[in-house]
Amino acid sequence: MELVKLLKPLLVYLRIYGISLQTPDMTKKMRKFIMISAMINLIYLAIVPMVSSILFVIRKNLKMEDRSKIHFFIYCGNYIIHASVIFETFLTKEKQMNFWNTLLMIEQTFSKYRNFLGEANKCLSNKLYLRILVLSSLSMICKIIIWICNLQFKKSTDWYFIEIVTTLSQETGRLIFFSNFLFVEILRMHVKLYNDKTREISKMARKYNRKTLLNELNILKTRHSLIWKLNGLNSFLQWSLTLNFLHSFLHITYLLYWFYVVNTLRGLEYTLFGMFTFLVISIITLVHLVYSCEMLKQETQKTPPLIHVITQELSNPFDVDIHDSIMAISMQIQHEKIFITSAGFFKIDMALLTAIIATITTYLVIFIQFIG
């Protein structure tokens, strides 16, 4: 699989954080690396939360304020999400292998267009590398800014300590969103290629002979079934993704509430800048995945009209076999709908973003009115 080869460095980077994505062509050396990386991350998750809790209890200079206690408990969610993705990626090895094998079957339907598929794979890999570079750089810049602020003003020793010890788990949470973005983009690329091929068949329908046209329609039917199967197999990060959405919702709500408290009740402080920095990176990471899922949804909505355009371009519109093939593909598309969900709880698209904004606003109003 050409795409897997192109994405090898990216997959290795994700495995460092315990996101143990597995591929059919893995060597024994890579399997050992995945095991060692997962063990190191689990040791971190077993030791760091316990040690940090003990330090807060024993050392007086790390005694937490009420605000920092909430901050600490919310950040404990990072540890839970980090642990969940390690176990989930290990327990869903078969699903991952089925995903990559199905992707290989889709690529085999491009036997006559290998160069075209190769260019699409290269464009996708370049896009993914650019996105991970930008997001990781932005995350690190935000971290450095917050660390410098805490060191400069020396007013939040406990908060500064929490930020330091949860850095690895925080970054893992952002990379879980990116891992899902990776698979959504693979799916979106193949839906787009499917639509492009459908347009090409529409333009060439009058030039194709009957046998060639029926063959092309059968390939379209097979390819859509495989893409739909690929969509169903993309479920090996579902529970960690659901926990990540819940945690992001709580984190953003918490940051907005304290942003209001510090700004309104206590005046502008340097902590506002730190909160705003974290708020920006949290929102960007969340919106990045949701927008990609929305683009996939819009691409799939283009498919049914494109299929029906073929019927208008036929040289012989009364050919029963061709008409039945087109109708079969149309019915298939209606039943094999492609969309992304979070463990089946909710669809991920722009409507979800609207619901999140409305819910956060509701909770903020309640907190401001009753807690102050």
C-alpha positions in Angstrom: 0.0 0.0 0.0 1.6 3.2 -1.2 -0.3 5.4 1.3 0.9 3.4 4.3 4.5 3.7 3.1 4.1 7.5 2.7 2.6 7.8 6.2 5.1 5.6 8.0 7.0 8.5 9.8 3.7 10.0 10.9 2.4 6.7 12.3 5.7 6.3 14.2 5.3 9.8 15.7 1.8 8.9 16.9 3.1 5.6 18.4 5.5 7.5 20.5 2.5 8.8 22.5 1.0 5.4 22.9 -1.4 5.7 19.9 -0.5 2.2 18.7 -1.9 2.3 15.1 -0.9 -1.0 13.5 -0.5 -1.8 9.8 -0.2 -5.1 7.9 3.4 -4.5 6.8 4.8 -3.9 10.3 8.2 -5.5 11.0 9.1 -7.3 14.3 11.2 -4.3 15.2 8.3 -2.0 14.8 6.0 -4.2 16.9 8.7 -4.2 19.7 8.8 -0.4 19.4 5.0 -0.2 19.8 5.1 -2.4 22.9 8.0 -0.5 24.5 6.3 2.9 23.7 3.0 1.7 25.2 4.7 0.4 28.3 6.6 3.7 28.8 3.3 5.7 28.5 1.5 3.3 30.9 4.3 3.7 33.5 4.0 7.5 33.1 0.3 7.2 33.7 0.7 5.0 36.7 3.4 7.1 38.4 2.8 10.8 37.6 -0.8 11.2 38.8 0.0 9.4 42.1 3.2 11.3 42.7 1.7 14.7 41.9 -1.3 14.0 44.2 1.1 13.1 47.1 3.2 16.2 46.5 0.1 18.4 46.7 -0.9 16.8 50.0 2.5 16.8 51.6 4.2 20.0 50.4 2.7 23.2 51.8 4.1 25.4 49.0 2.1 23.3 46.5 -1.2 23.5 48.4 -3.9 24.1 45.8 -6.4 27.0 45.6 -10.0 26.1 44.9 -9.5 27.1 41.3 -6.5 24.9 40.9 -8.3 22.0 42.5 -10.9 22.2 39.6 -8.0 22.6 37.2 -6.3 19.5 38.6 -9.4 17.3 38.4 -10.2 18.4 34.8 -6.6 17.6 33.9 -6.9 14.2 35.4 -9.2 13.6 32.4 -6.1 13.8 30.2 -4.7 10.8 32.0 -7.9 8.8 31.5 -8.1 9.6 27.8 -4.4 8.8 27.4 -4.9 5.4 29.0 -8.0 4.7 27.0 -6.3 5.2 23.6 -3.4 2.9 24.5 -5.8 0.0 25.5 -8.2 0.7 22.6 -5.6 0.7 19.9 -4.2 -2.6 21.3 -7.6 -4.3 21.6 -8.8 -3.3 18.1 -5.8 -4.7 16.1 -8.2 -6.8 13.9 -10.3 -3.8 13.0 -7.2 -1.9 12.1 -5.9 -4.7 9.9 -9.4 -4.9 8.2 -9.3 -1.2 7.6 -5.9 -1.2 5.8 -6.8 -4.4 3.9 -10.1 -2.8 2.7 -8.1 0.3 1.7 -5.8 -2.0 -0.4 -8.9 -3.5 -2.1 -10.1 0.0 -3.0 -6.6 0.8 -4.4 -6.8 -2.3 -6.6 -9.9 -0.9 -8.3 -7.6 1.8 -9.7 -5.6 -0.8 -11.7 -5.9 1.3 -14.8 -5.2 4.6 -13.0 -2.2 3.9 -10.8 -0.5 7.2 -11.5 -3.7 9.2 -10.8 -4.1 7.4 -7.4 -0.4 7.9 -6.6 -0.7 11.6 -7.1 -3.8 11.7 -4.8 -1.9 9.8 -2.1 1.1 12.1 -2.3 -1.2 15.2 -2.0 -2.9 13.7 1.0 0.3 12.7 2.8 1.8 16.2 2.2 -1.4 17.7 3.6 -1.3 15.5 6.7 2.4 16.3 7.4 1.8 20.0 7.1 -1.2 19.9 9.4 0.6 17.9 12.1 3.5 20.3 11.9 1.3 23.3 12.3 -0.8 21.9 15.1 2.2 20.5 17.1 4.1 23.8 16.6 1.1 25.8 17.7 0.6 23.6 20.8 4.2 23.8 21.8 4.3 27.6 21.3 1.2 27.9 23.6 2.9 25.7 26.2 6.1 27.8 26.1 4.1 31.0 26.5 2.2 29.7 29.5 5.4 28.4 31.1 7.2 31.7 30.6 4.2 33.6 32.1 4.2 31.4 35.2 8.0 31.7 35.7 7.9 35.5 35.1 5.1 36.3 37.5 5.5 33.3 39.9 1.9 33.5 41.1 0.5 30.1 40.3 3.0 27.4 41.4 0.4 24.7 41.6 -1.1 25.5 38.2 2.4 25.7 36.6 3.2 22.2 38.2 0.0 20.7 36.8 0.8 22.0 33.3 4.2 20.5 33.4 3.2 17.0 34.6 0.2 16.7 32.2 2.0 17.9 29.1 2.4 14.4 27.6 -1.2 13.4 28.2 -2.5 16.8 26.9 -0.5 16.4 23.6 -1.8 12.8 23.3 -5.4 14.1 23.6 -4.8 16.5 20.7 -3.2 13.7 18.7 -6.2 11.5 19.1 -8.2 14.2 17.3 -5.5 14.3 14.7 -5.6 10.5 14.3 -9.3 10.6 13.6 -8.7 13.5 11.2 -6.2 11.3 9.4 -8.7 8.5 8.8 -11.5 11.0 7.8 -9.2 12.6 5.2 -8.4 9.1 3.8 -12.1 8.5 3.5 -12.7 11.9 2.0 -10.0 11.5 -0.6 -11.6 8.3 -1.8 -15.1 9.8 -1.9 -13.7 12.6 -3.9 -11.9 10.2 -6.3 -15.2 8.3 -6.6 -17.1 11.5 -7.6 -14.3 12.5 -10.0 -14.6 9.1 -11.7 -18.4 9.4 -11.9 -18.0 12.8 -13.7 -15.5 11.2 -16.1 -18.0 8.4 -16.9 -20.7 10.9 -17.5 -18.6 12.8 -20.0 -17.5 9.6 -21.8 -20.9 7.7 -21.6 -21.7 8.4 -25.3 -18.2 7.3 -26.4 -18.0 4.1 -24.4 -19.4 0.9 -26.0 -22.0 -1.0 -24.1 -19.6 -3.6 -22.5 -17.1 -0.9 -21.4 -19.8 1.2 -19.8 -21.3 -1.7 -17.9 -17.8 -2.6 -16.7 -17.2 0.9 -15.5 -20.6 1.0 -13.7 -19.8 -2.3 -11.9 -16.4 -0.9 -10.7 -18.3 2.1 -9.4 -20.7 -0.2 -7.5 -17.8 -2.3 -6.0 -15.8 0.8 -5.1 -18.7 2.4 -3.2 -19.3 -0.7 -1.2 -15.6 -0.8 -0.2 -15.6 2.9 0.8 -18.8 2.3 2.9 -17.1 -0.7 4.5 -14.0 1.5 5.1 -16.2 4.0 6.9 -17.7 1.3 9.1 -14.2 -0.1 10.0 -13.0 3.3 11.2 -14.1 2.6 14.8 -10.9 1.7 16.6 -10.5 5.1 18.2 -14.2 5.7 19.0 -14.2 5.5 22.8 -11.1 7.6 23.3 -12.6 10.1 20.8 -15.9 10.2 22.7 -14.0 10.8 26.0 -11.9 13.4 24.2 -15.0 15.3 23.0 -16.5 15.2 26.6 -13.2 16.4 28.1 -12.8 19.2 25.5 -16.4 20.4 26.3 -15.6 20.5 30.1 -12.2 22.1 29.5 -13.5 24.9 27.3 -16.5 25.6 29.6 -14.1 25.8 32.6 -11.7 28.1 30.8 -14.5 30.5 29.7 -16.0 30.6 33.1 -12.7 31.5 34.8 -12.0 33.9 32.0 -15.2 35.7 33.0 -14.4 35.5 36.8 -10.9 36.9 36.5 -11.9 39.6 34.0 -15.1 40.7 35.7 -14.6 40.2 39.4 -10.9 40.5 40.0 -9.7 42.6 37.1 -7.3 41.8 34.3 -4.4 39.5 35.4 -1.7 37.8 33.6 -3.6 34.5 34.0 -6.1 35.8 31.4 -3.4 35.5 28.8 -2.7 31.9 29.8 -6.3 30.9 29.8 -6.9 32.6 26.4 -3.9 30.7 24.9 -5.3 27.4 26.1 -8.8 28.3 24.9 -7.5 29.0 21.4 -5.6 25.7 21.0 -8.5 23.7 22.4 -11.0 25.3 20.0 -8.6 25.0 17.0 -8.0 21.3 17.7 -11.7 20.5 18.1 -12.9 22.6 15.0 -10.1 21.1 12.9 -11.6 17.6 13.1 -15.3 18.7 13.0 -14.6 20.8 9.8 -13.0 17.8 8.1 -16.0 15.6 8.9 -18.3 18.3 7.5 -16.3 18.4 4.3 -16.6 14.6 4.0 -20.4 15.0 4.5 -20.6 17.6 1.8 -18.6 15.5 -0.6 -20.8 12.5 -0.1 -23.9 14.6 -0.8 -22.5 15.3 -4.3 -22.5 11.6 -5.3 -26.3 10.9 -5.9 -26.8 13.8 -8.4 -23.6 12.8 -10.2 -24.9 9.2 -10.7 -28.1 10.4 -12.2 -26.3 12.7 -14.6 -25.0 9.5 -16.3 -28.6 8.6 -17.4 -28.9 11.9 -19.2 -25.7 11.3 -21.2 -26.4 7.8 -22.5 -26.4 7.2 -26.2 -29.2 4.6 -25.8 -31.3 5.6 -22.8 -33.6 2.6 -23.3 -30.8 0.0 -22.6 -32.3 -2.0 -19.7 -29.1 -3.4 -18.4 -27.3 -0.1 -18.2 -30.4 1.6 -16.7 -30.7 -1.2 -14.1 -27.0 -0.8 -13.2 -27.3 2.9 -12.6 -30.5 2.4 -10.5 -28.7 -0.3 -8.5 -25.8 2.1 -7.7 -28.3 4.8 -6.8 -30.2 2.5 -4.4 -26.8 1.4 -3.0 -25.8 5.0 -2.2 -29.1 5.6 -0.4 -28.6 2.6 1.8 -24.8 2.8 2.3 -24.5 6.3 3.8 -21.1 7.5 4.7 -20.7 9.7 7.8 -18.6 9.9 10.9 -19.9 9.2 14.4 -18.4 9.1 17.9 -19.1 5.5 19.1 -22.6 5.9 17.6 -23.6 8.6 20.2 -23.6 11.5 17.7 -22.6 12.5 14.2 -19.6 14.6 13.9 -20.3 17.6 11.6 -20.9 21.4 11.9 -24.3 20.7 13.6 -22.3 19.1 16.5 -20.3 22.3 16.8 -23.5 24.4 17.0 -24.8 22.0 19.7 -21.6 22.3 21.7 -21.6 26.1 21.5 -25.3 26.2 22.7 -24.6 23.8 25.6 -21.5 25.7 26.7 -23.4 29.0 26.6 -26.2 27.4 28.7 -23.8 26.1 31.4 -22.0 29.4 31.5 -25.2 31.3 32.2 -26.1 28.9 35.0 -22.6 29.2 36.5 -22.6 33.0 36.4 -26.1 33.3 37.9 -25.9 30.7 40.6 -22.1 30.4 41.4 -21.0 34.0 40.6 
